[in-house]
Amino acid sequence: VVGSSTVLSGARRAVRWKDGVKKNLGTLGGRNSEATGINLSGVIVGWSETANGRRHAFIWRNGVMTDLGTLGGGFSEASGINVYGRVVGWASDASGRTHAVAWKDGVVKDLGTNGRMSSAAVAINDNGRIVGSLGPHPDAEGGELEQSTPFLFYQGTWTVFGTGQITSEARAVSAGGTIVGYDYDERDDFSTVDAWVRVNGSVQQLPKLSDGHSAAKGINRYGTIVGNSDTSGGQIHAVLWRRQ
């Protein structure tokens, strides 16, 4: 398991738990770091602050944390890695715009923004399917600036799909290409966050424990989904969705 934990100084550090033993992965010279993904070979990715306080994507292999760099801007984050060591995330360019990117053997590839103001990749499966979210259109204004649209990027082709709300985030993709995430309407104070799943090109909302918010954040090769949902008492509980 990978994630982060607070050390005695109060700083946040990327951590790996293995056989009940916790290992501090360190930083790129800064104060804080977080691990966000691990593959079957034990290679870990995430982000770390550098000595100047900027977040940079990292890859951790054989006890060594390596800075993956940016697209000429100040920031980047890695969010997923597949069995072949291909890493995805986002990086800023010289103008400060956020672009979805993929790294392979330390070399960064700009996936572009598909004509939007920004983009970010969050997950990649072993077949090379990348999912993430696109930002608003270049002419967006007002509430439109909160727009976020899920995408699938595969073999150089973008598939952009809606889920019924102005703001929607893809969070994970299975080995078979099923995508999960959540959506909401940022403009509506009474809007709920709703978990969704996209199977064979069709998006459907996932059931909740009660009225309130829900979010799907992970899916395995068998189609089992994990995330969270509000309970009738207003608490947030971890949940699992399994096909019947």
KELO-207489 format. One record per residue (C-alpha): residue number from 1; z, y, x. Coordinates in nm, 2 decimals, always signed. Each point is the difference from the previous one (the first is absolute). Last residue first. Layout:
N
R  k  pz  py  px
R  NUM  Z  Y  X
...
//
This chain:
244
R  k  pz  py  px
R  244  -0.94  -0.90  -2.48
R  243  -0.08  +0.24  +0.29
R  242  +0.30  +0.12  +0.19
R  241  +0.15  +0.35  +0.00
R  240  +0.31  +0.06  +0.21
R  239  +0.26  +0.28  -0.04
R  238  +0.24  +0.20  +0.20
R  237  +0.22  +0.21  -0.23
R  236  +0.04  +0.37  -0.05
R  235  +0.28  +0.09  -0.24
R  234  -0.05  +0.19  -0.32
R  233  +0.21  -0.23  -0.22
R  232  -0.31  -0.14  -0.17
R  231  -0.12  -0.10  +0.35
R  230  -0.25  +0.20  +0.21
R  229  -0.26  -0.20  +0.19
R  228  -0.07  -0.10  +0.36
R  227  -0.25  -0.17  +0.22
R  226  -0.13  -0.35  +0.07
R  225  -0.32  -0.18  -0.10
R  224  -0.09  -0.37  +0.01
R  223  -0.37  -0.05  +0.02
R  222  +0.01  -0.31  +0.21
R  221  -0.12  +0.17  +0.32
R  220  +0.30  +0.24  -0.02
R  219  +0.04  +0.34  -0.17
R  218  +0.20  +0.31  +0.08
R  217  +0.09  +0.34  -0.14
R  216  -0.02  +0.00  -0.38
R  215  +0.19  +0.29  -0.16
R  214  +0.20  +0.05  -0.32
R  213  +0.15  +0.29  -0.19
R  212  +0.16  +0.02  -0.34
R  211  +0.01  -0.20  -0.32
R  210  +0.13  -0.35  +0.08
R  209  -0.04  -0.29  +0.25
R  208  -0.36  +0.10  +0.04
R  207  -0.33  -0.17  -0.06
R  206  -0.30  +0.06  +0.24
R  205  -0.28  +0.24  -0.10
R  204  -0.35  -0.13  +0.03
R  203  -0.29  +0.08  +0.23
R  202  -0.33  -0.20  -0.01
R  201  -0.22  -0.04  +0.31
R  200  +0.07  -0.37  +0.05
R  199  +0.37  +0.06  -0.02
R  198  +0.16  +0.35  +0.03
R  197  +0.38  +0.01  -0.06
R  196  +0.21  +0.28  -0.13
R  195  +0.35  +0.13  +0.02
R  194  +0.08  +0.31  -0.21
R  193  +0.18  +0.32  +0.09
R  192  +0.10  +0.18  -0.31
R  191  -0.12  +0.34  -0.12
R  190  +0.26  +0.23  -0.16
R  189  -0.04  +0.29  +0.24
R  188  -0.38  -0.02  -0.04
R  187  -0.21  +0.16  +0.27
R  186  +0.07  -0.28  +0.26
R  185  -0.15  -0.26  -0.24
R  184  +0.09  -0.35  +0.12
R  183  -0.14  -0.30  +0.18
R  182  +0.11  -0.32  +0.18
R  181  -0.13  -0.26  +0.24
R  180  -0.16  -0.34  +0.02
R  179  -0.34  -0.13  +0.13
R  178  -0.14  -0.35  -0.03
R  177  -0.25  -0.07  +0.28
R  176  +0.05  -0.37  +0.05
R  175  +0.23  +0.03  +0.30
R  174  +0.20  +0.25  -0.20
R  173  -0.01  +0.38  +0.02
R  172  +0.29  +0.24  +0.01
R  171  +0.12  +0.35  -0.10
R  170  -0.27  +0.18  -0.19
R  169  +0.11  +0.34  -0.13
R  168  -0.09  +0.17  -0.32
R  167  +0.04  +0.37  -0.11
R  166  -0.22  +0.13  -0.28
R  165  +0.07  -0.31  -0.22
R  164  -0.22  -0.26  -0.16
R  163  -0.04  -0.25  +0.29
R  162  -0.31  +0.14  +0.17
R  161  -0.22  -0.17  +0.25
R  160  -0.16  +0.09  +0.33
R  159  -0.20  -0.27  +0.18
R  158  -0.11  +0.12  +0.34
R  157  -0.24  -0.20  +0.21
R  156  +0.01  -0.04  +0.38
R  155  +0.07  -0.37  +0.00
R  154  +0.29  +0.04  -0.24
R  153  +0.19  +0.31  -0.11
R  152  +0.19  -0.03  -0.33
R  151  +0.12  +0.33  -0.15
R  150  +0.28  +0.14  -0.21
R  149  -0.02  +0.36  -0.13
R  148  +0.25  +0.28  +0.06
R  147  +0.00  +0.33  -0.19
R  146  +0.28  +0.24  +0.06
R  145  -0.24  +0.28  +0.09
R  144  -0.14  -0.03  -0.36
R  143  +0.32  +0.16  -0.12
R  142  -0.12  +0.34  +0.12
R  141  -0.33  -0.02  +0.18
R  140  -0.25  -0.26  +0.11
R  139  -0.33  +0.11  +0.15
R  138  +0.02  -0.24  +0.30
R  137  +0.09  -0.30  -0.23
R  136  +0.36  -0.12  +0.02
R  135  +0.14  -0.27  +0.24
R  134  -0.13  -0.35  +0.04
R  133  +0.23  -0.30  +0.00
R  132  +0.03  -0.33  +0.19
R  131  -0.14  -0.34  +0.03
R  130  -0.18  -0.18  +0.28
R  129  -0.18  -0.33  -0.03
R  128  -0.04  -0.16  +0.35
R  127  +0.01  -0.36  -0.11
R  126  +0.35  -0.03  +0.14
R  125  +0.13  +0.26  -0.24
R  124  +0.05  +0.37  +0.08
R  123  +0.26  +0.24  -0.14
R  122  +0.09  +0.37  -0.03
R  121  -0.32  +0.21  +0.08
R  120  +0.02  +0.38  -0.05
R  119  -0.25  +0.25  -0.12
R  118  -0.04  +0.38  -0.02
R  117  -0.19  +0.29  -0.15
R  116  -0.25  -0.24  -0.16
R  115  -0.36  -0.07  +0.08
R  114  +0.05  -0.37  +0.09
R  113  +0.29  +0.10  +0.22
R  112  -0.11  -0.15  +0.34
R  111  +0.06  -0.35  +0.13
R  110  +0.07  +0.14  +0.35
R  109  +0.02  -0.28  +0.25
R  108  +0.28  +0.00  +0.26
R  107  -0.01  -0.22  +0.32
R  106  +0.32  -0.17  +0.10
R  105  -0.14  -0.35  -0.02
R  104  -0.11  +0.07  -0.36
R  103  +0.13  +0.30  -0.19
R  102  -0.10  +0.10  -0.35
R  101  +0.01  +0.35  -0.15
R  100  +0.05  +0.18  -0.33
R  99  -0.03  +0.37  +0.06
R  98  +0.25  +0.28  -0.04
R  97  -0.12  +0.36  +0.07
R  96  +0.17  +0.20  +0.26
R  95  -0.31  +0.18  +0.13
R  94  +0.00  -0.20  +0.32
R  93  +0.02  -0.33  -0.19
R  92  +0.31  -0.16  -0.15
R  91  +0.05  -0.38  +0.00
R  90  +0.05  -0.26  -0.27
R  89  +0.08  -0.37  -0.02
R  88  -0.16  -0.33  +0.10
R  87  +0.04  -0.25  +0.28
R  86  -0.23  -0.29  +0.09
R  85  +0.20  -0.26  +0.19
R  84  -0.20  -0.30  -0.11
R  83  +0.28  -0.12  -0.24
R  82  +0.00  +0.34  -0.18
R  81  +0.19  +0.32  +0.06
R  80  +0.14  +0.26  -0.23
R  79  +0.15  +0.35  -0.03
R  78  -0.08  +0.19  +0.32
R  77  +0.09  +0.37  +0.00
R  76  -0.17  +0.30  +0.17
R  75  +0.07  +0.36  +0.09
R  74  -0.09  +0.29  +0.22
R  73  -0.38  +0.02  -0.04
R  72  -0.27  -0.13  +0.23
R  71  -0.07  -0.31  -0.20
R  70  +0.34  -0.14  +0.08
R  69  +0.18  -0.22  +0.26
R  68  +0.08  -0.37  -0.01
R  67  +0.32  +0.04  +0.21
R  66  +0.11  -0.33  +0.15
R  65  +0.34  -0.17  -0.05
R  64  +0.06  -0.28  +0.25
R  63  +0.22  -0.30  -0.07
R  62  -0.28  -0.26  -0.01
R  61  -0.20  +0.22  -0.25
R  60  +0.10  +0.31  -0.19
R  59  -0.29  +0.21  -0.14
R  58  +0.07  +0.37  -0.07
R  57  -0.12  +0.28  -0.23
R  56  +0.12  +0.34  +0.10
R  55  +0.25  +0.24  -0.17
R  54  +0.05  +0.33  +0.18
R  53  +0.34  +0.09  +0.14
R  52  -0.11  +0.13  +0.34
R  51  +0.13  -0.31  +0.18
R  50  -0.19  -0.22  -0.25
R  49  +0.12  -0.10  -0.34
R  48  -0.08  -0.36  -0.09
R  47  -0.22  -0.17  -0.25
R  46  -0.07  -0.36  -0.10
R  45  -0.16  -0.32  +0.13
R  44  +0.14  -0.34  +0.11
R  43  -0.17  -0.29  +0.17
R  42  +0.19  -0.32  -0.09
R  41  -0.30  -0.23  +0.02
R  40  +0.00  -0.04  -0.38
R  39  -0.03  +0.37  -0.05
R  38  +0.26  +0.28  -0.04
R  37  +0.01  +0.32  -0.19
R  36  +0.19  +0.33  -0.06
R  35  +0.23  +0.04  +0.29
R  34  +0.18  +0.33  +0.01
R  33  +0.08  +0.26  +0.27
R  32  +0.23  +0.29  +0.06
R  31  +0.13  +0.21  +0.30
R  30  -0.31  +0.04  +0.23
R  29  -0.12  -0.17  +0.31
R  28  -0.24  -0.24  -0.16
R  27  +0.29  -0.18  -0.16
R  26  +0.22  -0.31  +0.03
R  25  -0.06  -0.34  -0.14
R  24  +0.37  -0.06  -0.09
R  23  +0.04  -0.38  -0.05
R  22  +0.20  -0.16  -0.28
R  21  +0.09  -0.37  +0.02
R  20  +0.02  -0.20  -0.32
R  19  -0.28  -0.24  +0.10
R  18  -0.22  +0.30  +0.07
R  17  +0.06  +0.36  -0.13
R  16  -0.22  +0.26  +0.15
R  15  +0.10  +0.37  +0.01
R  14  -0.16  +0.34  +0.02
R  13  +0.27  +0.26  +0.06
R  12  +0.15  +0.28  -0.21
R  11  +0.23  +0.24  +0.17
R  10  +0.36  +0.04  -0.12
R  9  +0.14  -0.01  +0.35
R  8  +0.15  -0.34  -0.07
R  7  -0.33  -0.16  -0.09
R  6  -0.17  +0.01  -0.34
R  5  -0.23  -0.29  -0.09
R  4  -0.37  -0.04  -0.05
R  3  -0.25  -0.26  -0.12
R  2  -0.12  -0.34  +0.11
R  1  +0.08  -0.35  -0.12
//
